[in-house]
Amino acid sequence: MKKFVITLLLLLCCAASALADILPATGVDEDFKAWTGLECTPAVVLCESLSILDNRGDQGGKKVGTLLYGNTPPVIESWDGYAKIYYADGSKTGWVRNDYLMMDPAWYVCDDSTQVYAYPDVMSPRVALLDQGTKLPILTEYQDDTISGWVCVSLRGAAGWIRKTPKDTQGSTSFRPESLNGITKAQLCLENYSPITCTDASLLAELSPLLTNAEDKGGPVAGCPFTATLKLWLNDGTQTDLLLATDSCCTYRVDNRDYSYARHLWSDEEGSPTNDVLFGFFNIDIQAFYNRK
């Protein structure tokens, strides 16, 4: 059954590639979850080769296989720097370092020969010329003052920038947690409080990794009250608004899609991070606030 499901996912992905230049992130596959009882999130290998272990490295895992650049293992669990995956056509499970995976990326599909630049500027050096039909994971997006904008794609052992055409914007995913690097100002808006603004560079430098180390949940998560807004100004001149959960959920929401942030902070035996640190930047005891409601 596992092999059938994974094969079906690959066939659907190939069929979709003929319909668009930018394929959005797909999120957790609900059919897979219904059939197996497990959540499966697609990922892509970004390094040249990635060892598969029979257990996590901190549990003495031994190498049992290898994934290559561009492989797309289904991820069923993440734990403290490791991801549990299906491999061997879904017949086996193993663990890999998730530092070298990109979870559920959007994909750029070239509808013609496409130039790749070193920087998001047509005057920058050209680093590759892609053939029609080439499909690459999108690492991040950059919006300039033109309609088209840019996407940064993964190349083998490197990265490069592609200038989008107007039709590329249809169905594209504009937000990635990685885009929250370089915060220059943050403002927390919480009900019954006046907006609190932070411009302290040292605090903002600590805030950025909390938000960029986030797991895409594939859609809205039930049970979390999103009653706070975090407005962020970035050094590329853009602004992003995040809805923040104000109970124990360490989650923010963008475009009706939830992200579990602070994944590098493991606060208890279940591995759940805490949101006290984020709200603490603004001198808010969020648990006391929530308990009053």
Backbone as CSV, one residue per row, in Angstrom:
resi,resn,N_x,N_y,N_z,CA_x,CA_y,CA_z,C_x,C_y,C_z
1,MET,0.830,-1.209,0.000,0.000,0.000,0.000,0.870,1.266,0.000
2,LYS,1.951,1.244,0.835,2.826,2.420,0.890,3.443,2.693,-0.472
3,LYS,3.911,1.633,-1.150,4.530,1.803,-2.460,3.527,2.365,-3.459
4,PHE,2.287,1.889,-3.402,1.244,2.382,-4.304,0.974,3.853,-4.081
5,VAL,0.892,4.267,-2.799,0.589,5.666,-2.487,1.683,6.593,-2.974
6,ILE,2.940,6.209,-2.721,4.057,7.069,-3.127,4.135,7.146,-4.645
7,THR,3.896,6.024,-5.346,3.888,6.052,-6.804,2.794,6.964,-7.320
8,LEU,1.628,6.909,-6.685,0.520,7.767,-7.085,0.869,9.231,-6.902
9,LEU,1.537,9.560,-5.789,1.946,10.942,-5.557,2.873,11.433,-6.657
10,LEU,3.825,10.586,-7.053,4.770,10.981,-8.096,4.059,11.182,-9.429
11,LEU,3.087,10.325,-9.749,2.349,10.473,-10.996,1.533,11.748,-11.008
12,LEU,0.909,12.076,-9.897,0.131,13.313,-9.812,1.024,14.529,-9.982
13,CYS,2.215,14.464,-9.368,3.150,15.583,-9.470,3.581,15.787,-10.910
14,CYS,3.873,14.683,-11.620,4.291,14.796,-13.016,3.168,15.340,-13.879
15,ALA,1.940,14.922,-13.613,0.813,15.412,-14.394,0.606,16.885,-14.169
16,ALA,0.816,17.361,-12.917,0.594,18.773,-12.611,1.616,19.661,-13.284
17,SER,2.823,19.121,-13.572,3.876,19.976,-14.096,3.550,20.538,-15.471
18,ALA,2.610,19.911,-16.176,2.257,20.421,-17.495,1.281,21.583,-17.421
19,LEU,0.770,21.872,-16.217,-0.286,22.858,-16.094,0.200,24.224,-15.641
20,ALA,1.431,24.330,-15.116,1.870,25.601,-14.543,3.383,25.686,-14.578
21,ASP,3.888,26.930,-14.503,5.325,27.145,-14.428,5.823,27.077,-12.997
22,ILE,4.980,27.474,-12.032,5.327,27.375,-10.625,4.304,26.475,-9.950
23,LEU,4.784,25.359,-9.404,3.917,24.421,-8.706,3.971,24.731,-7.222
24,PRO,2.847,25.068,-6.593,2.866,25.436,-5.175,3.145,24.240,-4.286
25,ALA,3.581,24.527,-3.052,3.765,23.476,-2.061,2.448,22.733,-1.857
26,THR,2.528,21.422,-1.652,1.324,20.602,-1.596,0.816,20.354,-0.186
27,GLY,1.689,20.459,0.829,1.262,20.194,2.195,1.112,18.708,2.474
28,VAL,0.575,18.395,3.640,0.369,17.007,4.050,-0.659,16.346,3.142
29,ASP,-0.346,15.130,2.682,-1.269,14.408,1.817,-2.337,13.717,2.666
30,GLU,-3.575,14.178,2.564,-4.655,13.671,3.398,-5.028,12.232,3.035
31,ASP,-4.916,11.848,1.752,-5.208,10.475,1.364,-4.209,9.512,1.995
32,PHE,-2.927,9.902,1.959,-1.882,9.079,2.584,-2.165,8.920,4.076
33,LYS,-2.549,10.008,4.732,-2.843,9.959,6.165,-4.028,9.055,6.447
34,ALA,-5.052,9.118,5.586,-6.233,8.282,5.787,-5.905,6.797,5.616
35,TRP,-5.020,6.470,4.662,-4.692,5.077,4.385,-3.722,4.483,5.398
36,THR,-2.775,5.304,5.878,-1.710,4.769,6.728,-1.809,5.228,8.176
37,GLY,-2.571,6.289,8.441,-2.613,6.861,9.778,-1.435,7.753,10.078
38,LEU,-0.575,7.999,9.087,0.632,8.813,9.262,0.578,10.029,8.354
39,GLU,1.069,11.155,8.872,1.196,12.341,8.036,2.466,12.238,7.209
40,CYS,2.354,12.493,5.929,3.495,12.422,5.018,3.680,13.777,4.364
41,THR,4.836,14.388,4.570,5.145,15.679,3.973,6.256,15.491,2.949
42,PRO,6.080,15.934,1.707,7.145,15.768,0.715,8.341,16.652,1.033
43,ALA,9.518,16.181,0.681,10.756,16.940,0.878,11.658,16.685,-0.312
44,VAL,12.711,17.493,-0.430,13.681,17.297,-1.508,15.087,17.397,-0.917
45,VAL,16.000,16.530,-1.384,17.392,16.522,-0.920,18.161,17.624,-1.641
46,LEU,18.852,18.483,-0.879,19.576,19.611,-1.465,21.079,19.375,-1.568
47,CYS,21.614,18.393,-0.855,23.053,18.130,-0.912,23.349,17.033,-1.941
48,GLU,24.637,16.836,-2.234,25.031,15.872,-3.258,24.632,14.455,-2.877
49,SER,24.828,14.079,-1.611,24.395,12.766,-1.131,24.067,12.880,0.353
50,LEU,23.109,12.081,0.797,22.623,12.177,2.171,22.453,10.757,2.709
51,SER,23.126,10.470,3.821,23.088,9.124,4.397,21.742,8.851,5.060
52,ILE,21.228,7.641,4.836,20.035,7.156,5.526,20.509,6.289,6.683
53,LEU,19.993,6.572,7.880,20.365,5.826,9.085,19.195,4.966,9.542
54,ASP,19.514,3.884,10.264,18.441,3.036,10.788,17.819,3.617,12.046
55,ASN,18.454,4.653,12.608,17.903,5.362,13.759,18.518,6.758,13.769
56,ARG,18.036,7.627,14.641,18.616,8.963,14.726,20.081,8.872,15.145
57,GLY,20.852,9.875,14.751,22.266,9.870,15.092,22.519,9.877,16.580
58,ASP,21.681,10.595,17.348,21.863,10.635,18.798,21.450,9.321,19.462
59,GLN,20.821,8.420,18.682,20.454,7.103,19.182,21.379,6.019,18.627
60,GLY,22.518,6.447,18.070,23.493,5.490,17.556,23.144,4.898,16.214
61,GLY,22.406,5.651,15.380,21.981,5.154,14.084,23.140,4.795,13.169
62,LYS,22.979,3.718,12.389,23.991,3.255,11.448,23.500,3.468,10.013
63,LYS,24.430,3.723,9.113,24.082,3.984,7.722,23.526,2.731,7.062
64,VAL,22.371,2.895,6.378,21.758,1.771,5.676,21.464,2.102,4.207
65,GLY,21.732,3.332,3.805,21.456,3.702,2.429,21.848,5.143,2.167
66,THR,21.595,5.598,0.949,21.976,6.947,0.538,20.891,7.555,-0.341
67,LEU,20.590,8.825,-0.101,19.755,9.608,-1.001,20.658,10.550,-1.785
68,LEU,20.281,10.841,-3.023,21.069,11.721,-3.875,20.355,13.059,-4.063
69,TYR,21.100,14.042,-4.537,20.526,15.365,-4.800,19.277,15.234,-5.677
70,GLY,18.225,15.924,-5.256,16.997,15.925,-6.029,16.014,14.836,-5.675
71,ASN,16.449,13.819,-4.896,15.503,12.804,-4.443,14.413,13.455,-3.586
72,THR,13.220,12.873,-3.604,12.073,13.475,-2.903,11.479,12.480,-1.908
73,PRO,12.146,12.275,-0.773,11.622,11.305,0.205,10.397,11.845,0.938
74,PRO,9.372,11.005,1.174,8.249,11.418,2.013,8.680,11.414,3.481
75,VAL,8.426,12.497,4.189,8.808,12.630,5.597,7.588,12.368,6.463
76,ILE,7.733,11.489,7.440,6.605,11.158,8.311,6.809,11.632,9.746
77,GLU,8.026,12.104,10.080,8.281,12.566,11.442,9.554,13.391,11.455
78,SER,9.599,14.440,12.293,10.809,15.232,12.493,11.113,15.272,13.983
79,TRP,12.408,15.139,14.307,12.778,15.103,15.721,14.209,15.599,15.894
80,ASP,14.371,16.780,16.473,15.668,17.297,16.905,16.756,17.149,15.842
81,GLY,16.499,17.701,14.671,17.508,17.711,13.622,17.470,16.531,12.686
82,TYR,16.557,15.588,12.902,16.450,14.424,12.049,15.027,14.290,11.514
83,ALA,14.913,13.679,10.351,13.609,13.427,9.743,13.486,11.936,9.458
84,LYS,12.324,11.365,9.803,12.051,9.972,9.492,11.372,9.912,8.139
85,ILE,11.900,9.076,7.254,11.431,9.049,5.870,11.066,7.639,5.442
86,TYR,10.300,7.558,4.343,10.144,6.316,3.605,11.190,6.299,2.483
87,TYR,11.769,5.121,2.228,12.665,4.974,1.081,12.500,3.559,0.528
88,ALA,13.278,3.250,-0.503,13.153,1.945,-1.186,11.722,1.725,-1.649
89,ASP,11.203,2.729,-2.391,9.838,2.672,-2.925,8.782,2.534,-1.829
90,GLY,9.097,3.078,-0.651,8.113,3.081,0.424,8.082,1.816,1.253
91,SER,8.996,0.881,0.990,8.987,-0.385,1.724,9.769,-0.315,3.030
92,LYS,10.599,0.723,3.220,11.429,0.829,4.415,11.346,2.253,4.972
93,THR,11.696,2.367,6.258,11.801,3.684,6.885,13.215,3.870,7.417
94,GLY,13.655,5.108,7.469,14.971,5.440,7.996,14.995,6.885,8.441
95,TRP,16.158,7.319,8.906,16.318,8.686,9.414,17.423,9.396,8.641
96,VAL,17.223,10.678,8.379,18.237,11.506,7.721,18.334,12.837,8.464
97,ARG,19.445,13.540,8.285,19.586,14.881,8.842,18.699,15.834,8.051
98,ASN,17.789,16.517,8.742,16.864,17.385,7.997,17.465,18.733,7.642
99,ASP,18.715,18.996,8.070,19.409,20.211,7.630,19.584,20.226,6.113
100,TYR,19.611,19.041,5.508,19.877,18.924,4.076,18.615,18.626,3.267
101,LEU,17.469,18.784,3.912,16.193,18.626,3.237,15.488,19.970,3.165
102,MET,14.717,20.169,2.122,13.780,21.277,2.075,12.385,20.684,2.097
103,MET,11.623,21.073,3.126,10.309,20.496,3.317,9.292,21.148,2.405
104,ASP,8.601,20.324,1.646,7.454,20.723,0.832,7.693,22.022,0.060
105,PRO,8.693,22.051,-0.826,8.959,23.293,-1.557,7.959,23.534,-2.677
106,ALA,7.871,24.768,-3.108,7.273,25.054,-4.413,8.327,24.723,-5.475
107,TRP,7.886,24.475,-6.709,8.801,24.057,-7.776,8.670,24.993,-8.963
108,TYR,9.817,25.302,-9.566,9.831,26.093,-10.795,10.042,25.141,-11.969
109,VAL,9.135,25.211,-12.940,9.225,24.377,-14.137,9.439,25.295,-15.350
110,CYS,10.548,25.127,-16.042,10.881,25.985,-17.179,10.001,25.639,-18.381
111,ASP,9.276,26.612,-18.901,8.473,26.368,-20.100,9.254,26.699,-21.363
112,ASP,10.501,27.125,-21.203,11.392,27.430,-22.319,12.807,27.409,-21.766
113,SER,13.833,27.588,-22.593,15.182,27.720,-22.067,15.228,28.962,-21.178
114,THR,15.838,28.831,-20.008,15.730,29.861,-18.974,17.107,30.204,-18.424
115,GLN,17.399,31.506,-18.347,18.654,31.980,-17.778,18.570,31.989,-16.257
116,VAL,19.676,31.607,-15.610,19.795,31.674,-14.154,20.930,32.630,-13.819
117,TYR,20.656,33.553,-12.894,21.616,34.609,-12.561,22.193,34.400,-11.162
118,ALA,23.371,34.988,-10.948,24.025,34.885,-9.644,23.286,35.680,-8.585
119,TYR,22.653,36.789,-8.987,21.911,37.645,-8.075,20.577,38.004,-8.739
120,PRO,19.611,38.527,-7.979,18.339,38.936,-8.601,18.479,40.246,-9.366
121,ASP,19.270,40.171,-10.434,19.562,41.345,-11.262,19.992,40.835,-12.632
122,VAL,19.361,41.305,-13.695,19.689,40.819,-15.034,21.085,41.240,-15.472
123,MET,21.702,42.181,-14.752,23.070,42.588,-15.063,24.107,41.745,-14.333
124,SER,23.652,40.843,-13.449,24.591,39.999,-12.714,25.054,38.837,-13.598
125,PRO,26.144,38.143,-13.205,26.630,37.023,-14.021,25.582,35.920,-14.182
126,ARG,25.587,35.295,-15.360,24.710,34.163,-15.600,25.432,32.883,-15.186
127,VAL,24.755,32.078,-14.382,25.405,30.886,-13.835,24.889,29.592,-14.455
128,ALA,23.784,29.656,-15.191,23.250,28.438,-15.816,22.232,28.812,-16.879
129,LEU,22.061,27.910,-17.826,21.001,28.014,-18.821,20.220,26.702,-18.757
130,LEU,18.968,26.784,-18.308,18.155,25.600,-18.075,17.362,25.227,-19.329
131,ASP,17.227,23.947,-19.563,16.444,23.455,-20.694,14.951,23.522,-20.388
132,GLN,14.159,23.566,-21.421,12.713,23.501,-21.264,12.328,22.219,-20.516
133,GLY,11.408,22.354,-19.564,10.948,21.218,-18.783,11.740,20.952,-17.520
134,THR,12.868,21.658,-17.319,13.640,21.483,-16.089,12.797,21.889,-14.886
135,LYS,12.825,21.068,-13.846,12.029,21.311,-12.640,12.965,21.411,-11.441
136,LEU,12.940,22.556,-10.747,13.843,22.803,-9.628,13.068,23.320,-8.419
137,PRO,13.482,22.931,-7.195,12.810,23.450,-5.999,13.132,24.925,-5.781
138,ILE,12.132,25.676,-5.359,12.302,27.104,-5.066,12.740,27.261,-3.620
139,LEU,13.879,27.924,-3.405,14.392,28.147,-2.057,13.729,29.349,-1.395
140,THR,13.548,30.412,-2.159,12.906,31.612,-1.638,12.490,32.478,-2.805
141,GLU,11.705,33.497,-2.519,11.276,34.447,-3.542,11.665,35.846,-3.124
142,TYR,11.895,36.683,-4.115,12.250,38.079,-3.864,11.358,38.955,-4.727
143,GLN,10.697,39.906,-4.103,9.823,40.814,-4.834,10.522,42.156,-5.010
144,ASP,10.734,42.554,-6.278,11.317,43.870,-6.527,10.196,44.832,-6.910
145,ASP,10.533,45.949,-7.498,9.527,46.958,-7.833,8.823,46.669,-9.150
146,THR,9.188,45.597,-9.837,8.517,45.249,-11.086,7.421,44.248,-10.822
147,ILE,6.652,43.931,-11.849,5.568,42.963,-11.690,6.127,41.553,-11.537
148,SER,7.254,41.285,-12.205,7.703,39.905,-12.326,8.298,39.338,-11.044
149,GLY,9.240,40.028,-10.394,9.905,39.480,-9.225,10.913,38.399,-9.586
150,TRP,11.451,37.754,-8.561,12.484,36.751,-8.755,12.227,35.542,-7.871
151,VAL,12.743,34.378,-8.288,12.760,33.196,-7.440,14.193,32.676,-7.378
152,CYS,14.586,32.204,-6.202,15.892,31.568,-6.025,15.675,30.061,-6.037
153,VAL,16.345,29.359,-6.957,16.163,27.921,-7.107,17.423,27.180,-6.691
154,SER,17.246,25.937,-6.314,18.368,25.073,-5.963,18.968,24.473,-7.222
155,LEU,20.281,24.654,-7.378,21.045,23.971,-8.417,21.910,22.919,-7.733
156,ARG,22.483,22.036,-8.455,23.302,20.989,-7.843,24.518,21.625,-7.149
157,GLY,24.490,21.649,-5.810,25.589,22.206,-5.039,25.633,23.720,-5.024
158,ALA,24.604,24.395,-5.518,24.617,25.858,-5.565,23.170,26.355,-5.624
159,ALA,23.029,27.651,-5.860,21.701,28.249,-6.011,21.807,29.377,-7.018
160,GLY,20.693,29.729,-7.620,20.683,30.812,-8.597,19.317,31.455,-8.663
161,TRP,19.249,32.597,-9.333,18.028,33.395,-9.392,17.436,33.390,-10.799
162,ILE,16.114,33.237,-10.848,15.373,33.277,-12.107,14.375,34.420,-12.040
163,ARG,14.339,35.221,-13.096,13.357,36.299,-13.147,12.027,35.738,-13.624
164,LYS,10.988,35.957,-12.821,9.676,35.420,-13.166,9.030,36.236,-14.277
165,THR,8.223,35.540,-15.064,7.377,36.209,-16.045,6.022,36.464,-15.396
166,PRO,5.179,37.348,-15.940,3.878,37.620,-15.312,3.035,36.374,-15.087
167,LYS,3.078,35.395,-16.031,2.240,34.212,-15.837,2.780,33.307,-14.745
168,ASP,4.069,33.479,-14.384,4.617,32.680,-13.301,3.969,33.002,-11.968
169,THR,3.400,34.189,-11.843,2.818,34.590,-10.563,1.517,33.864,-10.278
170,GLN,0.895,33.243,-11.282,-0.360,32.528,-11.075,-0.086,31.216,-10.356
171,GLY,-0.675,31.055,-9.190,-0.530,29.830,-8.423,0.786,29.706,-7.685
172,SER,1.616,30.764,-7.634,2.897,30.659,-6.957,2.711,30.817,-5.460
173,THR,3.655,30.282,-4.711,3.666,30.430,-3.267,4.607,31.570,-2.922
174,SER,4.081,32.652,-2.378,4.893,33.843,-2.170,5.620,33.826,-0.837
175,PHE,5.185,32.985,0.119,5.802,33.024,1.440,6.585,31.757,1.716
176,ARG,7.801,31.938,2.243,8.594,30.859,2.794,9.175,31.355,4.106
177,PRO,9.271,30.525,5.148,9.858,30.980,6.408,11.247,31.575,6.239
178,GLU,12.016,31.064,5.275,13.373,31.566,5.053,13.388,33.042,4.659
179,SER,12.262,33.539,4.131,12.211,34.938,3.713,12.216,35.898,4.885
180,LEU,12.088,35.400,6.123,12.036,36.266,7.297,13.415,36.582,7.851
181,ASN,14.457,36.234,7.132,15.803,36.672,7.515,15.932,38.183,7.303
182,GLY,16.728,38.835,8.117,16.987,40.256,7.928,15.844,41.145,8.399
183,ILE,15.336,40.905,9.609,14.260,41.738,10.161,14.852,43.055,10.665
184,THR,14.286,44.175,10.234,14.759,45.490,10.676,13.836,46.133,11.709
185,LYS,12.567,45.692,11.742,11.619,46.209,12.734,10.515,45.189,12.922
186,ALA,10.041,45.064,14.163,8.941,44.152,14.465,7.944,44.862,15.361
187,GLN,6.664,44.626,15.099,5.612,45.238,15.917,4.582,44.169,16.275
188,LEU,4.355,44.007,17.583,3.376,43.044,18.073,2.065,43.756,18.380
189,CYS,0.987,43.251,17.797,-0.349,43.797,18.035,-1.178,42.716,18.716
190,LEU,-1.519,42.954,19.974,-2.245,41.992,20.794,-3.476,42.673,21.355
191,GLU,-4.616,41.983,21.332,-5.846,42.614,21.774,-5.717,43.099,23.227
192,ASN,-6.291,44.271,23.466,-6.268,44.945,24.771,-4.886,45.493,25.136
193,TYR,-3.946,45.484,24.188,-2.631,46.085,24.378,-2.385,47.092,23.263
194,SER,-1.654,48.138,23.564,-1.192,49.031,22.508,-0.091,48.313,21.730
195,PRO,0.046,48.591,20.423,1.110,47.944,19.645,2.480,48.175,20.281
196,ILE,3.291,47.131,20.310,4.630,47.199,20.893,5.634,47.017,19.765
197,THR,6.537,47.988,19.610,7.490,47.975,18.497,8.893,47.688,19.004
198,CYS,9.618,46.852,18.267,11.012,46.533,18.586,11.894,46.879,17.397
199,THR,12.919,47.690,17.639,13.906,48.020,16.608,15.319,47.683,17.068
200,ASP,15.442,47.042,18.215,16.748,46.667,18.758,17.378,45.599,17.860
201,ALA,18.497,45.929,17.241,19.114,45.027,16.262,19.506,43.685,16.882
202,SER,19.983,43.695,18.120,20.409,42.441,18.749,19.217,41.534,19.031
203,LEU,18.091,42.116,19.457,16.893,41.313,19.698,16.319,40.786,18.389
204,LEU,16.315,41.620,17.353,15.791,41.192,16.064,16.641,40.083,15.465
205,ALA,17.944,40.120,15.732,18.831,39.061,15.246,18.509,37.726,15.913
206,GLU,17.978,37.763,17.151,17.548,36.542,17.830,16.152,36.124,17.393
207,LEU,15.320,37.103,17.030,13.954,36.798,16.607,13.921,36.061,15.264
208,SER,14.812,36.442,14.351,14.793,35.879,13.009,14.918,34.355,12.992
209,PRO,15.893,33.751,13.706,15.987,32.281,13.653,14.801,31.573,14.296
210,LEU,14.129,32.232,15.255,12.927,31.632,15.818,11.877,31.400,14.734
211,LEU,11.742,32.387,13.842,10.690,32.355,12.836,11.092,31.579,11.592
212,THR,12.369,31.626,11.225,12.798,30.918,10.010,12.934,29.413,10.250
213,ASN,13.210,29.010,11.493,13.233,27.583,11.816,11.811,27.114,12.056
214,ALA,11.066,26.995,10.971,9.635,26.696,11.060,9.288,25.519,10.156
215,GLU,8.311,24.742,10.589,7.819,23.600,9.821,6.469,23.943,9.208
216,ASP,6.369,23.839,7.907,5.114,24.090,7.201,4.133,22.972,7.538
217,LYS,2.978,23.333,8.097,1.982,22.343,8.503,1.029,21.979,7.365
218,GLY,1.169,22.630,6.220,0.388,22.267,5.055,-1.007,22.856,4.998
219,GLY,-1.356,23.719,5.936,-2.685,24.323,5.970,-2.966,24.838,7.366
220,PRO,-4.197,25.249,7.654,-4.528,25.728,8.999,-4.598,24.579,9.999
221,VAL,-4.126,24.832,11.223,-4.149,23.846,12.299,-5.316,24.160,13.227
222,ALA,-6.132,23.165,13.499,-7.309,23.384,14.344,-6.912,23.545,15.806
223,GLY,-7.676,24.345,16.536,-7.526,24.444,17.980,-6.621,25.542,18.477
224,CYS,-6.004,26.306,17.602,-5.118,27.385,18.032,-5.804,28.736,17.811
225,PRO,-5.967,29.557,18.868,-6.563,30.889,18.686,-5.526,31.892,18.180
226,PHE,-5.726,32.423,16.993,-4.779,33.369,16.405,-5.292,34.793,16.653
227,THR,-4.968,35.312,17.841,-5.499,36.615,18.253,-4.419,37.682,18.364
228,ALA,-3.226,37.404,17.876,-2.147,38.391,17.857,-1.588,38.490,16.444
229,THR,-1.054,39.647,16.108,-0.419,39.870,14.810,0.990,40.388,15.028
230,LEU,1.936,39.804,14.312,3.322,40.273,14.340,3.646,40.862,12.974
231,LYS,3.868,42.171,12.949,4.230,42.858,11.708,5.749,42.946,11.624
232,LEU,6.302,42.505,10.484,7.748,42.471,10.310,8.148,43.310,9.103
233,TRP,9.184,44.132,9.295,9.792,44.880,8.199,11.153,44.258,7.928
234,LEU,11.428,43.931,6.648,12.641,43.218,6.281,13.609,44.140,5.554
235,ASN,14.878,43.740,5.522,15.891,44.628,4.947,15.823,44.736,3.432
236,ASP,14.957,43.942,2.779,14.768,44.120,1.337,13.634,45.101,1.031
237,GLY,13.090,45.729,2.086,12.052,46.734,1.902,10.638,46.196,1.955
238,THR,10.465,44.879,2.140,9.128,44.300,2.182,8.611,44.228,3.615
239,GLN,7.297,44.036,3.749,6.664,43.861,5.049,5.826,42.595,5.021
240,THR,5.868,41.835,6.106,5.100,40.603,6.235,4.335,40.616,7.547
241,ASP,3.075,40.210,7.510,2.257,40.102,8.707,2.042,38.635,9.045
242,LEU,2.318,38.259,10.299,2.099,36.904,10.778,1.002,36.931,11.828
243,LEU,0.022,36.042,11.708,-0.932,35.828,12.796,-0.294,34.862,13.779
244,LEU,-0.312,35.205,15.077,0.322,34.380,16.095,-0.724,33.699,16.965
245,ALA,-0.507,32.414,17.246,-1.348,31.721,18.221,-0.977,32.215,19.613
246,THR,-1.985,32.416,20.464,-1.736,33.012,21.782,-2.001,32.048,22.925
247,ASP,-2.164,30.749,22.636,-2.167,29.789,23.732,-0.822,29.078,23.713
248,SER,-0.784,27.809,24.033,0.492,27.099,24.064,0.994,26.709,22.679
249,CYS,0.178,26.931,21.640,0.606,26.595,20.280,1.731,27.519,19.833
250,CYS,2.853,26.942,19.452,3.987,27.715,18.957,3.867,27.779,17.435
251,THR,2.902,28.573,16.963,2.501,28.535,15.561,2.181,29.932,15.061
252,TYR,2.565,30.218,13.800,2.089,31.429,13.147,1.424,31.054,11.826
253,ARG,0.593,31.974,11.330,-0.220,31.707,10.141,0.000,32.800,9.107
254,VAL,0.218,32.381,7.861,0.348,33.288,6.725,-0.484,32.716,5.585
255,ASP,-1.376,33.541,5.017,-2.216,33.104,3.887,-2.929,31.795,4.191
256,ASN,-3.495,31.706,5.402,-4.272,30.537,5.825,-3.448,29.253,5.827
257,ARG,-2.150,29.393,6.058,-1.236,28.247,6.138,-0.430,28.401,7.419
258,ASP,-0.338,27.357,8.228,0.296,27.444,9.532,1.720,26.911,9.506
259,TYR,2.563,27.517,10.364,3.976,27.166,10.466,4.323,27.015,11.942
260,SER,4.872,25.876,12.288,5.319,25.624,13.657,6.740,26.151,13.792
261,TYR,6.894,27.231,14.558,8.188,27.921,14.584,9.019,27.502,15.792
262,ALA,10.261,28.018,15.832,11.230,27.736,16.908,11.543,26.240,16.978
263,ARG,11.690,25.613,15.821,11.904,24.174,15.802,13.256,23.767,16.390
264,HIS,14.154,24.740,16.573,15.455,24.412,17.165,15.421,24.528,18.687
265,LEU,14.254,24.842,19.265,14.114,24.927,20.722,13.187,23.799,21.172
266,TRP,13.737,22.807,21.809,12.929,21.671,22.275,12.783,21.801,23.777
267,SER,11.544,22.005,24.241,11.331,22.392,25.632,10.886,21.247,26.532
268,ASP,10.442,20.123,25.984,9.960,19.034,26.830,10.191,17.703,26.148
269,GLU,9.802,16.629,26.808,10.080,15.288,26.301,9.356,14.998,24.993
270,GLU,8.244,15.685,24.742,7.522,15.489,23.491,8.148,16.274,22.348
271,GLY,9.111,17.132,22.662,9.771,17.896,21.612,9.025,19.126,21.159
272,SER,8.091,19.628,21.964,7.326,20.807,21.573,8.060,22.077,21.988
273,PRO,8.301,23.000,21.052,8.943,24.260,21.423,7.959,25.153,22.170
274,THR,8.470,26.201,22.790,7.649,27.126,23.562,7.559,28.465,22.859
275,ASN,6.425,29.137,22.978,6.299,30.465,22.378,6.582,31.577,23.380
276,ASP,6.956,31.225,24.624,7.262,32.245,25.620,8.415,33.129,25.172
277,VAL,9.388,32.538,24.492,10.565,33.305,24.086,10.173,34.427,23.131
278,LEU,9.342,34.115,22.126,8.953,35.132,21.151,8.209,36.289,21.812
279,PHE,7.178,35.974,22.594,6.419,37.034,23.235,7.254,37.757,24.288
280,GLY,8.253,37.058,24.835,9.140,37.696,25.802,9.942,38.836,25.218
281,PHE,10.204,38.804,23.893,10.894,39.926,23.260,10.115,41.229,23.450
282,PHE,8.802,41.106,23.627,7.951,42.289,23.757,7.434,42.456,25.190
283,ASN,8.099,41.743,26.141,7.758,41.821,27.564,6.303,41.433,27.836
284,ILE,5.833,40.419,27.117,4.485,39.908,27.301,4.568,38.476,27.848
285,ASP,3.925,38.231,28.987,3.783,36.882,29.520,2.551,36.277,28.862
286,ILE,2.756,35.585,27.762,1.624,35.143,26.951,0.789,34.094,27.666
287,GLN,1.392,33.246,28.488,0.604,32.251,29.201,-0.308,32.903,30.229
288,ALA,0.190,33.922,30.935,-0.648,34.641,31.885,-1.769,35.367,31.151
289,PHE,-1.436,35.928,29.965,-2.454,36.615,29.161,-3.548,35.635,28.746
290,TYR,-3.144,34.469,28.275,-4.123,33.504,27.791,-4.971,32.943,28.936
291,ASN,-4.379,32.731,30.102,-5.100,32.161,31.235,-6.175,33.127,31.765
292,ARG,-6.007,34.413,31.501,-7.007,35.386,31.944,-8.252,35.339,31.082
293,LYS,-8.138,34.771,29.883,-9.256,34.840,28.943,-10.293,33.761,29.227
